[in-house]
Amino acid sequence: MWRQRFRCGRRGRFPKPVMLRTTPPADCFTPSPPHNVEPVFLEIAELEAFRLVDLEGLSQEEAGRRMGVSRGTVWRLVQRARRKAAQALSEGRPIYIVPCTPENNQLY
């Protein structure tokens, strides 16, 4: 399944689409008991890179080949996913998994 990414602003080249193997069965994780804090939004491309590198144990080059992007892009996606997951776990924030759309293009 291909996911189109969007650039910020008018300059620069368009990003390559990311190849996703599956969509996650859940779209949010909330702490128990829930608190009234800002949620953390994890993009589906970040989740896929995080899953390939940390769960399946692939190298960043292999994950990049599977996703159809460069190793540097995989590195950035994994770093952002790790930071967001650590923040959510340490601060008790809910995690929402969102698809990449033009409205939430803060990553690209």
C-alpha positions as CSV (number, residue, x, y, z in Angstrom):
1,M,0.0,0.0,0.0
2,W,1.5,3.4,-1.0
3,R,1.1,6.5,1.2
4,Q,1.8,9.9,-0.4
5,R,3.8,12.3,1.7
6,F,3.5,16.1,1.3
7,R,6.2,18.8,1.4
8,C,6.0,21.9,3.5
9,G,6.0,25.1,1.5
10,R,6.4,25.6,-2.2
11,R,10.1,24.9,-2.7
12,G,12.0,21.7,-3.0
13,R,11.2,18.4,-4.6
14,F,8.3,16.3,-3.7
15,P,9.0,13.4,-1.3
16,K,8.9,9.8,-2.5
17,P,5.8,7.8,-1.5
18,V,6.4,5.4,1.4
19,M,5.6,1.7,0.9
20,L,3.6,0.4,3.9
21,R,3.2,-3.4,4.4
22,T,0.1,-3.3,6.6
23,T,-2.1,-0.8,8.4
24,P,-2.1,-1.1,12.2
25,P,-5.2,-2.8,13.8
26,A,-5.5,-0.1,16.4
27,D,-5.4,3.7,15.9
28,C,-4.8,4.8,19.5
29,F,-3.3,3.7,22.8
30,T,-4.4,5.4,26.0
31,P,-2.9,5.2,29.5
32,S,-4.9,3.6,32.2
33,P,-6.2,5.7,34.1
34,P,-6.5,8.4,31.4
35,H,-5.3,11.9,32.1
36,N,-6.3,15.2,30.5
37,V,-3.0,15.8,28.7
38,E,-2.1,16.5,25.1
39,P,-1.9,13.3,23.0
40,V,1.1,12.3,20.9
41,F,0.4,11.9,17.2
42,L,2.4,9.2,15.5
43,E,2.4,9.1,11.7
44,I,1.8,5.8,10.0
45,A,5.1,6.1,8.2
46,E,6.9,6.6,11.5
47,L,5.2,3.5,12.9
48,E,6.2,1.4,9.9
49,A,9.8,2.4,10.1
50,F,9.8,1.9,13.9
51,R,8.3,-1.6,13.5
52,L,10.7,-2.7,10.8
53,V,13.9,-1.5,12.6
54,D,13.0,-2.2,16.2
55,L,10.5,-5.0,16.1
56,E,11.7,-7.0,13.1
57,G,15.4,-6.1,13.7
58,L,16.1,-5.0,10.1
59,S,18.9,-2.6,9.4
60,Q,18.0,0.9,8.2
61,E,19.1,0.0,4.7
62,E,16.9,-3.0,4.5
63,A,13.9,-1.1,6.0
64,G,14.5,1.6,3.5
65,R,14.4,-0.9,0.6
66,R,11.2,-2.3,1.9
67,M,9.6,1.1,2.3
68,G,11.0,2.5,-0.9
69,V,12.8,5.4,0.7
70,S,16.4,6.2,1.5
71,R,18.3,5.1,4.7
72,G,18.4,8.7,5.9
73,T,14.6,9.0,5.7
74,V,14.2,5.8,7.7
75,W,16.6,7.1,10.3
76,R,14.6,10.3,10.6
77,L,11.3,8.4,10.9
78,V,12.7,6.0,13.5
79,Q,14.2,8.8,15.6
80,R,10.9,10.7,15.6
81,A,8.9,7.6,16.5
82,R,11.3,6.7,19.3
83,R,11.1,10.2,20.7
84,K,7.3,10.3,20.6
85,A,6.9,6.8,22.1
86,A,9.3,7.7,24.9
87,Q,7.5,11.0,25.6
88,A,4.1,9.2,25.7
89,L,5.3,6.5,28.0
90,S,7.2,8.8,30.4
91,E,4.5,11.5,30.6
92,G,1.4,9.2,30.5
93,R,0.1,10.6,27.2
94,P,-2.2,8.8,24.8
95,I,-0.7,7.9,21.4
96,Y,-2.8,8.4,18.2
97,I,-1.8,6.9,14.9
98,V,-2.7,9.1,12.1
99,P,-2.3,8.8,8.3
100,C,-0.2,11.3,6.5
101,T,-2.5,14.0,4.9
102,P,-1.8,17.5,3.7
103,E,-3.3,18.9,7.0
104,N,-0.8,17.1,9.2
105,N,2.4,17.5,7.2
106,Q,4.6,18.7,10.0
107,L,6.9,15.7,9.4
108,Y,7.7,16.4,5.8
